[in-house]
Amino acid sequence: MAQEKEAKPAAPPLKLWLGPVALGWLVPGGGHFYLKRWNRGALLLLAVAGMFVFGLMMRGRMFEPSDGDLFNMALNYGGFIGDVASGALYFLTTWLGYSQPDLAGAVPDYGTKFLVCAGLLNILAMIDAYEIAVGKKS
Amino acid sequence: MYWNLSHFQATFFFALFTSIVFGVVTKKTDRERLHYGLYVFGCFLAATFGLGWLMYFGHW
C-alpha cells in the first residue's frame, strides 16, 4: 500500500536570511541589529566580544588547521572553526599580529577555550538571526 | 597586558557570557529570556561550587 509522502516545506529564500546571517558572523549581534532587534543585538555583542577579549587577555592560543593523527586534526580544525566563527574579531586580531604560542598553565588554557567559545556563541546568535529572518521567531 | 584570573573568576565570567547568549537566543519573550538567563547562570554557579566541593573532599 502506497504511503503518501509528506510534502517538505520549501526552504526559505536565500535573500531573506543570507544578509542577517553573514552580518551576524562578521559582527557579533550584527544580524540582530540588521533586523532591528537592538537590545538583543547589543547583549549578544557584549557577550561574544567580552568572551573574546577575555580570551585574548588571558593569552589564549588561536587554533590553526594542521594535519597529523585523527584526534589532533579534529581538535585543530574544530578549534579553528570555533575561532573563525567570531568573524571580524578573529580577522582583526590575526591581522594585527596576535600569535600566541601554546603556554603552559591554567589561565592561557582557559583563554584558548574562551576564544573558541566566543565563536561557538556567535554561531548560536547567527542561528537566532536566521530564525528571526525567516519568521520562525519574533 | 595579562589578566591572571583565578579559576573561579574565569568560570564566573564564562558562565556570565554564556548565560547572556543562552538567554537571548532561547526564549520568546523578554521576561522568559531574563528568567532563563538567570536560571542558566545559577546552574553554572551551582555546578562550579558543587564540583569544587566534590574535588575538595575527593582529593586525599
N, CA and C atoms of all chains as a GROMACS GRO file, in nm:
protein
  594
    1MET      N    1   0.083  -0.118   0.000
    1MET     CA    2   0.000   0.000   0.000
    1MET      C    3   0.088   0.125   0.000
    2ALA      N    4   0.064   0.203  -0.098
    2ALA     CA    5   0.149   0.323  -0.112
    2ALA      C    6   0.116   0.425  -0.004
    3GLN      N    7   0.220   0.474   0.054
    3GLN     CA    8   0.200   0.577   0.155
    3GLN      C    9   0.220   0.714   0.090
    4GLU      N   10   0.138   0.802   0.135
    4GLU     CA   11   0.152   0.938   0.083
    4GLU      C   12   0.272   1.005   0.148
    5LYS      N   13   0.354   1.060   0.064
    5LYS     CA   14   0.470   1.130   0.118
    5LYS      C   15   0.428   1.270   0.161
    6GLU      N   16   0.479   1.305   0.279
    6GLU     CA   17   0.450   1.440   0.326
    6GLU      C   18   0.533   1.540   0.247
    7ALA      N   19   0.468   1.643   0.203
    7ALA     CA   20   0.541   1.744   0.126
    7ALA      C   21   0.633   1.823   0.219
    8LYS      N   22   0.758   1.833   0.179
    8LYS     CA   23   0.853   1.909   0.259
    8LYS      C   24   0.828   2.057   0.239
    9PRO      N   25   0.830   2.134   0.346
    9PRO     CA   26   0.815   2.279   0.328
    9PRO      C   27   0.934   2.334   0.250
   10ALA      N   28   0.904   2.429   0.164
   10ALA     CA   29   1.010   2.486   0.082
   10ALA      C   30   1.110   2.562   0.169
   11ALA      N   31   1.237   2.553   0.131
   11ALA     CA   32   1.341   2.625   0.206
   11ALA      C   33   1.320   2.775   0.189
   12PRO      N   34   1.342   2.850   0.296
   12PRO     CA   35   1.325   2.996   0.284
   12PRO      C   36   1.422   3.053   0.181
   13PRO      N   37   1.378   3.154   0.108
   13PRO     CA   38   1.466   3.212   0.006
   13PRO      C   39   1.595   3.267   0.068
   14LEU      N   40   1.701   3.248  -0.008
   14LEU     CA   41   1.836   3.286   0.040
   14LEU      C   42   1.845   3.434   0.075
   15LYS      N   43   1.783   3.515  -0.007
   15LYS     CA   44   1.798   3.660   0.014
   15LYS      C   45   1.731   3.707   0.143
   16LEU      N   46   1.642   3.621   0.194
   16LEU     CA   47   1.574   3.657   0.318
   16LEU      C   48   1.667   3.650   0.439
   17TRP      N   49   1.755   3.550   0.439
   17TRP     CA   50   1.834   3.526   0.559
   17TRP      C   51   1.985   3.542   0.542
   18LEU      N   52   2.033   3.545   0.418
   18LEU     CA   53   2.178   3.550   0.397
   18LEU      C   54   2.242   3.676   0.457
   19GLY      N   55   2.177   3.790   0.436
   19GLY     CA   56   2.231   3.917   0.488
   19GLY      C   57   2.245   3.917   0.640
   20PRO      N   58   2.136   3.888   0.713
   20PRO     CA   59   2.147   3.887   0.859
   20PRO      C   60   2.247   3.784   0.912
   21VAL      N   61   2.250   3.666   0.848
   21VAL     CA   62   2.341   3.562   0.898
   21VAL      C   63   2.486   3.601   0.871
   22ALA      N   64   2.513   3.652   0.749
   22ALA     CA   65   2.651   3.693   0.716
   22ALA      C   66   2.695   3.809   0.804
   23LEU      N   67   2.606   3.904   0.824
   23LEU     CA   68   2.640   4.018   0.910
   23LEU      C   69   2.658   3.973   1.054
   24GLY      N   70   2.576   3.877   1.096
   24GLY     CA   71   2.589   3.823   1.231
   24GLY      C   72   2.719   3.750   1.251
   25TRP      N   73   2.771   3.690   1.144
   25TRP     CA   74   2.902   3.624   1.154
   25TRP      C   75   3.013   3.729   1.165
   26LEU      N   76   3.007   3.829   1.079
   26LEU     CA   77   3.114   3.929   1.078
   26LEU      C   78   3.116   4.012   1.206
   27VAL      N   79   3.000   4.059   1.247
   27VAL     CA   80   2.991   4.140   1.370
   27VAL      C   81   2.895   4.069   1.466
   28PRO      N   82   2.943   4.020   1.578
   28PRO     CA   83   2.852   3.954   1.671
   28PRO      C   84   2.732   4.044   1.705
   29GLY      N   85   2.613   3.990   1.689
   29GLY     CA   86   2.492   4.068   1.713
   29GLY      C   87   2.451   4.150   1.591
   30GLY      N   88   2.534   4.150   1.487
   30GLY     CA   89   2.505   4.232   1.368
   30GLY      C   90   2.378   4.191   1.296
   31GLY      N   91   2.351   4.060   1.296
   31GLY     CA   92   2.228   4.012   1.232
   31GLY      C   93   2.106   4.066   1.303
   32HIS      N   94   2.113   4.074   1.436
   32HIS     CA   95   2.001   4.128   1.514
   32HIS      C   96   1.988   4.278   1.492
   33PHE      N   97   2.100   4.348   1.481
   33PHE     CA   98   2.093   4.492   1.451
   33PHE      C   99   2.026   4.513   1.315
   34TYR      N  100   2.066   4.432   1.218
   34TYR     CA  101   2.010   4.440   1.082
   34TYR      C  102   1.858   4.419   1.085
   35LEU      N  103   1.815   4.330   1.174
   35LEU     CA  104   1.672   4.300   1.185
   35LEU      C  105   1.602   4.389   1.287
   36LYS      N  106   1.673   4.491   1.332
   36LYS     CA  107   1.620   4.592   1.425
   36LYS      C  108   1.584   4.535   1.562
   37ARG      N  109   1.657   4.431   1.604
   37ARG     CA  110   1.644   4.382   1.741
   37ARG      C  111   1.762   4.439   1.818
   38TRP      N  112   1.751   4.566   1.850
   38TRP     CA  113   1.866   4.640   1.903
   38TRP      C  114   1.915   4.588   2.037
   39ASN      N  115   1.823   4.566   2.129
   39ASN     CA  116   1.865   4.524   2.264
   39ASN      C  117   1.930   4.386   2.262
   40ARG      N  118   1.868   4.295   2.189
   40ARG     CA  119   1.924   4.159   2.183
   40ARG      C  120   2.060   4.161   2.111
   41GLY      N  121   2.069   4.242   2.006
   41GLY     CA  122   2.196   4.255   1.935
   41GLY      C  123   2.305   4.309   2.026
   42ALA      N  124   2.270   4.409   2.106
   42ALA     CA  125   2.370   4.468   2.196
   42ALA      C  126   2.416   4.367   2.300
   43LEU      N  127   2.321   4.288   2.353
   43LEU     CA  128   2.358   4.187   2.453
   43LEU      C  129   2.449   4.080   2.391
   44LEU      N  130   2.416   4.040   2.268
   44LEU     CA  131   2.500   3.939   2.201
   44LEU      C  132   2.639   3.994   2.172
   45LEU      N  133   2.644   4.119   2.128
   45LEU     CA  134   2.775   4.182   2.103
   45LEU      C  135   2.856   4.188   2.232
   46LEU      N  136   2.792   4.229   2.340
   46LEU     CA  137   2.860   4.238   2.469
   46LEU      C  138   2.914   4.101   2.512
   47ALA      N  139   2.829   3.999   2.500
   47ALA     CA  140   2.869   3.866   2.549
   47ALA      C  141   2.978   3.804   2.462
   48VAL      N  142   2.961   3.807   2.330
   48VAL     CA  143   3.058   3.742   2.242
   48VAL      C  144   3.190   3.818   2.242
   49ALA      N  145   3.183   3.951   2.228
   49ALA     CA  146   3.307   4.030   2.228
   49ALA      C  147   3.374   4.023   2.365
   50GLY      N  148   3.294   4.021   2.473
   50GLY     CA  149   3.350   4.009   2.607
   50GLY      C  150   3.425   3.878   2.624
   51MET      N  151   3.362   3.770   2.580
   51MET     CA  152   3.427   3.639   2.588
   51MET      C  153   3.557   3.638   2.507
   52PHE      N  154   3.554   3.699   2.390
   52PHE     CA  155   3.672   3.702   2.302
   52PHE      C  156   3.784   3.784   2.368
   53VAL      N  157   3.751   3.902   2.419
   53VAL     CA  158   3.852   3.989   2.481
   53VAL      C  159   3.913   3.921   2.604
   54PHE      N  160   3.830   3.856   2.684
   54PHE     CA  161   3.884   3.782   2.799
   54PHE      C  162   3.982   3.674   2.751
   55GLY      N  163   3.947   3.607   2.642
   55GLY     CA  164   4.036   3.504   2.588
   55GLY      C  165   4.170   3.563   2.545
   56LEU      N  166   4.164   3.679   2.481
   56LEU     CA  167   4.289   3.744   2.439
   56LEU      C  168   4.372   3.787   2.559
   57MET      N  169   4.305   3.846   2.658
   57MET     CA  170   4.377   3.898   2.775
   57MET      C  171   4.437   3.786   2.859
   58MET      N  172   4.380   3.667   2.848
   58MET     CA  173   4.436   3.553   2.919
   58MET      C  174   4.539   3.480   2.832
   59ARG      N  175   4.571   3.542   2.719
   59ARG     CA  176   4.672   3.489   2.626
   59ARG      C  177   4.636   3.350   2.574
   60GLY      N  178   4.512   3.338   2.533
   60GLY     CA  179   4.470   3.212   2.471
   60GLY      C  180   4.534   3.196   2.334
   61ARG      N  181   4.538   3.075   2.290
   61ARG     CA  182   4.600   3.045   2.161
   61ARG      C  183   4.493   3.032   2.053
   62MET      N  184   4.522   3.084   1.934
   62MET     CA  185   4.434   3.063   1.819
   62MET      C  186   4.471   2.929   1.754
   63PHE      N  187   4.371   2.852   1.720
   63PHE     CA  188   4.398   2.725   1.652
   63PHE      C  189   4.428   2.750   1.505
   64GLU      N  190   4.512   2.664   1.450
   64GLU     CA  191   4.539   2.668   1.305
   64GLU      C  192   4.515   2.528   1.251
   65PRO      N  193   4.456   2.521   1.131
   65PRO     CA  194   4.433   2.387   1.075
   65PRO      C  195   4.566   2.317   1.051
   66SER      N  196   4.579   2.197   1.096
   66SER     CA  197   4.703   2.124   1.073
   66SER      C  198   4.672   1.975   1.063
   67ASP      N  199   4.756   1.907   0.991
   67ASP     CA  200   4.739   1.764   0.971
   67ASP      C  201   4.809   1.688   1.084
   68GLY      N  202   4.792   1.562   1.083
   68GLY     CA  203   4.852   1.478   1.187
   68GLY      C  204   4.759   1.360   1.210
   69ASP      N  205   4.761   1.308   1.330
   69ASP     CA  206   4.669   1.197   1.356
   69ASP      C  207   4.526   1.252   1.366
   70LEU      N  208   4.432   1.161   1.363
   70LEU     CA  209   4.290   1.200   1.352
   70LEU      C  210   4.246   1.289   1.468
   71PHE      N  211   4.291   1.256   1.589
   71PHE     CA  212   4.250   1.333   1.706
   71PHE      C  213   4.300   1.478   1.696
   72ASN      N  214   4.428   1.492   1.665
   72ASN     CA  215   4.484   1.627   1.654
   72ASN      C  216   4.422   1.706   1.541
   73MET      N  217   4.395   1.635   1.431
   73MET     CA  218   4.334   1.703   1.316
   73MET      C  219   4.194   1.753   1.354
   74ALA      N  220   4.114   1.667   1.419
   74ALA     CA  221   3.979   1.707   1.461
   74ALA      C  222   3.986   1.822   1.561
   75LEU      N  223   4.082   1.814   1.653
   75LEU     CA  224   4.097   1.918   1.755
   75LEU      C  225   4.134   2.052   1.690
   76ASN      N  226   4.231   2.048   1.601
   76ASN     CA  227   4.278   2.174   1.542
   76ASN      C  228   4.178   2.233   1.444
   77TYR      N  229   4.116   2.148   1.362
   77TYR     CA  230   4.016   2.201   1.268
   77TYR      C  231   3.893   2.250   1.343
   78GLY      N  232   3.852   2.176   1.445
   78GLY     CA  233   3.736   2.218   1.525
   78GLY      C  234   3.762   2.350   1.595
   79GLY      N  235   3.881   2.361   1.655
   79GLY     CA  236   3.917   2.485   1.722
   79GLY      C  237   3.927   2.601   1.625
   80PHE      N  238   3.981   2.572   1.507
   80PHE     CA  239   3.994   2.676   1.404
   80PHE      C  240   3.856   2.727   1.361
   81ILE      N  241   3.764   2.634   1.342
   81ILE     CA  242   3.628   2.675   1.303
   81ILE      C  243   3.566   2.761   1.414
   82GLY      N  244   3.587   2.720   1.539
   82GLY     CA  245   3.537   2.798   1.652
   82GLY      C  246   3.597   2.938   1.655
   83ASP      N  247   3.727   2.947   1.629
   83ASP     CA  248   3.793   3.079   1.628
   83ASP      C  249   3.739   3.167   1.515
   84VAL      N  250   3.731   3.109   1.395
   84VAL     CA  251   3.689   3.187   1.277
   84VAL      C  252   3.543   3.232   1.291
   85ALA      N  253   3.463   3.155   1.366
   85ALA     CA  254   3.321   3.190   1.381
   85ALA      C  255   3.302   3.323   1.455
   86SER      N  256   3.408   3.375   1.516
   86SER     CA  257   3.397   3.507   1.580
   86SER      C  258   3.398   3.619   1.478
   87GLY      N  259   3.424   3.586   1.352
   87GLY     CA  260   3.412   3.684   1.245
   87GLY      C  261   3.521   3.790   1.248
   88ALA      N  262   3.479   3.917   1.244
   88ALA     CA  263   3.574   4.028   1.234
   88ALA      C  264   3.669   4.032   1.354
   89LEU      N  265   3.622   3.987   1.469
   89LEU     CA  266   3.710   3.987   1.587
   89LEU      C  267   3.832   3.900   1.560
   90TYR      N  268   3.810   3.784   1.499
   90TYR     CA  269   3.920   3.693   1.469
   90TYR      C  270   4.010   3.754   1.361
   91PHE      N  271   3.948   3.803   1.253
   91PHE     CA  272   4.030   3.854   1.142
   91PHE      C  273   4.110   3.977   1.184
   92LEU      N  274   4.048   4.065   1.261
   92LEU     CA  275   4.119   4.184   1.308
   92LEU      C  276   4.236   4.145   1.398
   93THR      N  277   4.212   4.051   1.486
   93THR     CA  278   4.316   4.010   1.581
   93THR      C  279   4.434   3.947   1.511
   94THR      N  280   4.406   3.856   1.417
   94THR     CA  281   4.517   3.792   1.347
   94THR      C  282   4.586   3.890   1.253
   95TRP      N  283   4.508   3.981   1.194
   95TRP     CA  284   4.566   4.082   1.105
   95TRP      C  285   4.660   4.175   1.182
   96LEU      N  286   4.626   4.203   1.307
   96LEU     CA  287   4.711   4.289   1.390
   96LEU      C  288   4.830   4.213   1.448
   97GLY      N  289   4.840   4.086   1.415
   97GLY     CA  290   4.961   4.011   1.451
   97GLY      C  291   4.953   3.929   1.577
   98TYR      N  292   4.833   3.907   1.630
   98TYR     CA  293   4.822   3.825   1.751
   98TYR      C  294   4.858   3.681   1.717
   99SER      N  295   4.962   3.632   1.776
   99SER     CA  296   5.004   3.494   1.754
   99SER      C  297   5.064   3.443   1.884
  100GLN      N  298   4.983   3.373   1.957
  100GLN     CA  299   5.024   3.331   2.090
  100GLN      C  300   5.069   3.186   2.087
  101PRO      N  301   5.192   3.158   2.131
  101PRO     CA  302   5.231   3.016   2.140
  101PRO      C  303   5.153   2.947   2.251
  102ASP      N  304   5.152   2.816   2.246
  102ASP     CA  305   5.079   2.738   2.346
  102ASP      C  306   5.154   2.745   2.479
  103LEU      N  307   5.104   2.826   2.572
  103LEU     CA  308   5.172   2.845   2.700
  103LEU      C  309   5.123   2.742   2.802
  104ALA      N  310   5.213   2.704   2.888
  104ALA     CA  311   5.174   2.613   2.996
  104ALA      C  312   5.100   2.692   3.103
  105GLY      N  313   5.006   2.630   3.168
  105GLY     CA  314   4.934   2.698   3.276
  105GLY      C  315   4.785   2.699   3.251
  106ALA      N  316   4.711   2.716   3.361
  106ALA     CA  317   4.565   2.708   3.352
  106ALA      C  318   4.506   2.831   3.282
  107VAL      N  319   4.560   2.949   3.310
  107VAL     CA  320   4.496   3.071   3.258
  107VAL      C  321   4.504   3.080   3.105
  108PRO      N  322   4.622   3.061   3.043
  108PRO     CA  323   4.622   3.061   2.895
  108PRO      C  324   4.534   2.951   2.836
  109ASP      N  325   4.524   2.840   2.907
  109ASP     CA  326   4.438   2.731   2.860
  109ASP      C  327   4.290   2.773   2.865
  110TYR      N  328   4.253   2.840   2.974
  110TYR     CA  329   4.118   2.899   2.981
  110TYR      C  330   4.098   2.996   2.865
  111GLY      N  331   4.201   3.078   2.840
  111GLY     CA  332   4.191   3.178   2.734
  111GLY      C  333   4.163   3.116   2.598
  112THR      N  334   4.231   3.003   2.570
  112THR     CA  335   4.207   2.933   2.444
  112THR      C  336   4.062   2.888   2.434
  113LYS      N  337   4.009   2.838   2.546
  113LYS     CA  338   3.868   2.793   2.546
  113LYS      C  339   3.773   2.912   2.530
  114PHE      N  340   3.807   3.024   2.592
  114PHE     CA  341   3.723   3.143   2.579
  114PHE      C  342   3.716   3.188   2.433
  115LEU      N  343   3.831   3.183   2.364
  115LEU     CA  344   3.833   3.227   2.223
  115LEU      C  345   3.744   3.137   2.137
  116VAL      N  346   3.756   3.006   2.158
  116VAL     CA  347   3.674   2.913   2.079
  116VAL      C  348   3.526   2.929   2.114
  117CYS      N  349   3.497   2.942   2.243
  117CYS     CA  350   3.357   2.952   2.285
  117CYS      C  351   3.293   3.082   2.238
  118ALA      N  352   3.372   3.189   2.225
  118ALA     CA  353   3.317   3.313   2.169
  118ALA      C  354   3.261   3.286   2.030
  119GLY      N  355   3.336   3.209   1.950
  119GLY     CA  356   3.289   3.174   1.816
  119GLY      C  357   3.166   3.085   1.820
  120LEU      N  358   3.166   2.990   1.913
  120LEU     CA  359   3.051   2.899   1.922
  120LEU      C  360   2.924   2.974   1.965
  121LEU      N  361   2.941   3.068   2.057
  121LEU     CA  362   2.826   3.151   2.097
  121LEU      C  363   2.778   3.235   1.979
  122ASN      N  364   2.873   3.282   1.898
  122ASN     CA  365   2.833   3.361   1.781
  122ASN      C  366   2.754   3.276   1.681
  123ILE      N  367   2.788   3.147   1.672
  123ILE     CA  368   2.711   3.058   1.584
  123ILE      C  369   2.566   3.049   1.634
  124LEU      N  370   2.548   3.041   1.766
  124LEU     CA  371   2.411   3.040   1.822
  124LEU      C  372   2.338   3.170   1.786
  125ALA      N  373   2.411   3.282   1.795
  125ALA     CA  374   2.350   3.411   1.761
  125ALA      C  375   2.312   3.415   1.613
  126MET      N  376   2.395   3.355   1.527
  126MET     CA  377   2.365   3.352   1.383
  126MET      C  378   2.241   3.267   1.356
  127ILE      N  379   2.229   3.156   1.426
  127ILE     CA  380   2.110   3.070   1.409
  127ILE      C  381   1.985   3.146   1.453
  128ASP      N  382   1.997   3.221   1.562
  128ASP     CA  383   1.883   3.300   1.610
  128ASP      C  384   1.846   3.407   1.506
  129ALA      N  385   1.947   3.470   1.448
  129ALA     CA  386   1.920   3.572   1.344
  129ALA      C  387   1.851   3.508   1.224
  130TYR      N  388   1.894   3.387   1.190
  130TYR     CA  389   1.830   3.314   1.079
  130TYR      C  390   1.682   3.289   1.109
  131GLU      N  391   1.655   3.242   1.231
  131GLU     CA  392   1.516   3.211   1.266
  131GLU      C  393   1.428   3.336   1.269
  132ILE      N  394   1.485   3.446   1.311
  132ILE     CA  395   1.408   3.571   1.309
  132ILE      C  396   1.384   3.614   1.164
  133ALA      N  397   1.490   3.602   1.081
  133ALA     CA  398   1.480   3.648   0.942
  133ALA      C  399   1.375   3.570   0.863
  134VAL      N  400   1.364   3.440   0.889
  134VAL     CA  401   1.269   3.359   0.813
  134VAL      C  402   1.132   3.352   0.880
  135GLY      N  403   1.116   3.421   0.992
  135GLY     CA  404   0.985   3.430   1.056
  135GLY      C  405   0.951   3.320   1.154
  136LYS      N  406   1.050   3.239   1.191
  136LYS     CA  407   1.022   3.133   1.289
  136LYS      C  408   1.013   3.190   1.431
  137LYS      N  409   1.078   3.306   1.451
  137LYS     CA  410   1.075   3.373   1.581
  137LYS      C  411   1.048   3.520   1.559
  138SER      N  412   1.008   3.587   1.665
  138SER     CA  413   0.985   3.730   1.651
  138SER      C  414   1.111   3.808   1.689
  139MET      N  415   4.976   4.328   2.832
  139MET     CA  416   4.882   4.317   2.944
  139MET      C  417   4.833   4.172   2.956
  140TYR      N  418   4.819   4.128   3.078
  140TYR     CA  419   4.783   3.988   3.102
  140TYR      C  420   4.688   3.981   3.220
  141TRP      N  421   4.574   3.920   3.199
  141TRP     CA  422   4.478   3.906   3.309
  141TRP      C  423   4.497   3.767   3.370
  142ASN      N  424   4.555   3.767   3.488
  142ASN     CA  425   4.582   3.641   3.556
  142ASN      C  426   4.464   3.606   3.647
  143LEU      N  427   4.356   3.558   3.586
  143LEU     CA  428   4.234   3.530   3.661
  143LEU      C  429   4.248   3.400   3.740
  144SER      N  430   4.177   3.396   3.852
  144SER     CA  431   4.172   3.270   3.927
  144SER      C  432   4.075   3.176   3.855
  145HIS      N  433   4.076   3.050   3.898
  145HIS     CA  434   3.984   2.953   3.838
  145HIS      C  435   3.839   3.002   3.853
  146PHE      N  436   3.808   3.053   3.974
  146PHE     CA  437   3.670   3.096   3.999
  146PHE      C  438   3.633   3.216   3.912
  147GLN      N  439   3.724   3.312   3.901
  147GLN     CA  440   3.694   3.429   3.819
  147GLN      C  441   3.671   3.389   3.673
  148ALA      N  442   3.758   3.302   3.621
  148ALA     CA  443   3.744   3.258   3.481
  148ALA      C  444   3.609   3.187   3.462
  149THR      N  445   3.575   3.100   3.556
  149THR     CA  446   3.449   3.026   3.546
  149THR      C  447   3.330   3.121   3.556
  150PHE      N  448   3.341   3.220   3.645
  150PHE     CA  449   3.233   3.316   3.665
  150PHE      C  450   3.206   3.393   3.535
  151PHE      N  451   3.312   3.443   3.473
  151PHE     CA  452   3.290   3.522   3.352
  151PHE      C  453   3.245   3.434   3.235
  152PHE      N  454   3.296   3.312   3.230
  152PHE     CA  455   3.249   3.218   3.127
  152PHE      C  456   3.099   3.196   3.144
  153ALA      N  457   3.056   3.171   3.268
  153ALA     CA  458   2.914   3.148   3.296
  153ALA      C  459   2.831   3.272   3.260
  154LEU      N  460   2.883   3.388   3.292
  154LEU     CA  461   2.810   3.512   3.267
  154LEU      C  462   2.785   3.532   3.117
  155PHE      N  463   2.891   3.524   3.037
  155PHE     CA  464   2.876   3.549   2.893
  155PHE      C  465   2.789   3.441   2.827
  156THR      N  466   2.812   3.317   2.868
  156THR     CA  467   2.734   3.208   2.809
  156THR      C  468   2.587   3.220   2.845
  157SER      N  469   2.558   3.257   2.969
  157SER     CA  470   2.418   3.270   3.013
  157SER      C  471   2.346   3.381   2.937
  158ILE      N  472   2.418   3.490   2.910
  158ILE     CA  473   2.357   3.600   2.834
  158ILE      C  474   2.313   3.550   2.697
  159VAL      N  475   2.404   3.480   2.628
  159VAL     CA  476   2.369   3.433   2.494
  159VAL      C  477   2.257   3.329   2.500
  160PHE      N  478   2.266   3.235   2.593
  160PHE     CA  479   2.161   3.133   2.604
  160PHE      C  480   2.026   3.199   2.630
  161GLY      N  481   2.026   3.298   2.719
  161GLY     CA  482   1.901   3.367   2.750
  161GLY      C  483   1.845   3.439   2.629
  162VAL      N  484   1.932   3.505   2.554
  162VAL     CA  485   1.885   3.586   2.440
  162VAL      C  486   1.830   3.498   2.328
  163VAL      N  487   1.899   3.387   2.298
  163VAL     CA  488   1.860   3.311   2.178
  163VAL      C  489   1.754   3.204   2.205
  164THR      N  490   1.725   3.176   2.332
  164THR     CA  491   1.642   3.058   2.358
  164THR      C  492   1.493   3.087   2.366
  165LYS      N  493   1.455   3.187   2.439
  165LYS     CA  494   1.313   3.206   2.469
  165LYS      C  495   1.248   3.311   2.380
  166LYS      N  496   1.118   3.328   2.400
  166LYS     CA  497   1.043   3.413   2.306
  166LYS      C  498   1.009   3.552   2.360
  167THR      N  499   0.994   3.566   2.491
  167THR     CA  500   0.964   3.699   2.545
  167THR      C  501   1.081   3.746   2.631
  168ASP      N  502   1.088   3.877   2.651
  168ASP     CA  503   1.199   3.932   2.730
  168ASP      C  504   1.199   3.877   2.872
  169ARG      N  505   1.080   3.863   2.928
  169ARG     CA  506   1.069   3.811   3.064
  169ARG      C  507   1.123   3.667   3.072
  170GLU      N  508   1.083   3.585   2.975
  170GLU     CA  509   1.132   3.446   2.972
  170GLU      C  510   1.285   3.442   2.951
  171ARG      N  511   1.333   3.533   2.867
  171ARG     CA  512   1.477   3.538   2.841
  171ARG      C  513   1.555   3.572   2.968
  172LEU      N  514   1.505   3.671   3.042
  172LEU     CA  515   1.571   3.710   3.166
  172LEU      C  516   1.570   3.595   3.266
  173HIS      N  517   1.456   3.532   3.280
  173HIS     CA  518   1.446   3.421   3.376
  173HIS      C  519   1.537   3.306   3.335
  174TYR      N  520   1.538   3.274   3.208
  174TYR     CA  521   1.621   3.161   3.163
  174TYR      C  522   1.770   3.193   3.177
  175GLY      N  523   1.806   3.317   3.143
  175GLY     CA  524   1.946   3.357   3.157
  175GLY      C  525   1.991   3.347   3.303
  176LEU      N  526   1.908   3.394   3.395
  176LEU     CA  527   1.942   3.385   3.538
  176LEU      C  528   1.947   3.240   3.584
  177TYR      N  529   1.853   3.160   3.532
  177TYR     CA  530   1.849   3.018   3.569
  177TYR      C  531   1.977   2.947   3.523
  178VAL      N  532   2.018   2.972   3.398
  178VAL     CA  533   2.139   2.907   3.345
  178VAL      C  534   2.262   2.953   3.424
  179PHE      N  535   2.266   3.084   3.454
  179PHE     CA  536   2.379   3.137   3.531
  179PHE      C  537   2.384   3.070   3.669
  180GLY      N  538   2.268   3.057   3.732
  180GLY     CA  539   2.261   2.991   3.863
  180GLY      C  540   2.307   2.846   3.855
  181CYS      N  541   2.266   2.778   3.747
  181CYS     CA  542   2.308   2.637   3.729
  181CYS      C  543   2.460   2.628   3.713
  182PHE      N  544   2.516   2.720   3.635
  182PHE     CA  545   2.663   2.720   3.618
  182PHE      C  546   2.732   2.736   3.753
  183LEU      N  547   2.685   2.834   3.832
  183LEU     CA  548   2.750   2.859   3.961
  183LEU      C  549   2.730   2.742   4.056
  184ALA      N  550   2.608   2.685   4.056
  184ALA     CA  551   2.583   2.570   4.143
  184ALA      C  552   2.675   2.455   4.105
  185ALA      N  553   2.692   2.431   3.975
  185ALA     CA  554   2.781   2.323   3.930
  185ALA      C  555   2.925   2.355   3.968
  186THR      N  556   2.964   2.482   3.959
  186THR     CA  557   3.100   2.520   3.995
  186THR      C  558   3.127   2.490   4.142
  187PHE      N  559   3.035   2.538   4.229
  187PHE     CA  560   3.055   2.514   4.373
  187PHE      C  561   3.044   2.365   4.406
  188GLY      N  562   2.946   2.299   4.345
  188GLY     CA  563   2.926   2.156   4.372
  188GLY      C  564   3.048   2.074   4.334
  189LEU      N  565   3.097   2.095   4.214
  189LEU     CA  566   3.213   2.019   4.168
  189LEU      C  567   3.338   2.059   4.245
  190GLY      N  568   3.344   2.187   4.283
  190GLY     CA  569   3.458   2.233   4.363
  190GLY      C  570   3.466   2.160   4.497
  191TRP      N  571   3.351   2.150   4.566
  191TRP     CA  572   3.349   2.079   4.694
  191TRP      C  573   3.374   1.929   4.674
  192LEU      N  574   3.321   1.876   4.565
  192LEU     CA  575   3.343   1.733   4.535
  192LEU      C  576   3.492   1.705   4.518
  193MET      N  577   3.560   1.792   4.447
  193MET     CA  578   3.704   1.774   4.428
  193MET      C  579   3.779   1.793   4.559
  194TYR      N  580   3.729   1.888   4.641
  194TYR     CA  581   3.794   1.914   4.771
  194TYR      C  582   3.788   1.789   4.858
  195PHE      N  583   3.668   1.727   4.867
  195PHE     CA  584   3.654   1.610   4.953
  195PHE      C  585   3.711   1.484   4.886
  196GLY      N  586   3.714   1.485   4.756
  196GLY     CA  587   3.765   1.366   4.687
  196GLY      C  588   3.917   1.367   4.670
  197HIS      N  589   3.980   1.473   4.716
  197HIS     CA  590   4.123   1.486   4.696
  197HIS      C  591   4.196   1.454   4.825
  198TRP      N  592   4.243   1.332   4.837
  198TRP     CA  593   4.320   1.298   4.956
  198TRP      C  594   4.438   1.209   4.918
   0.00000   0.00000   0.00000
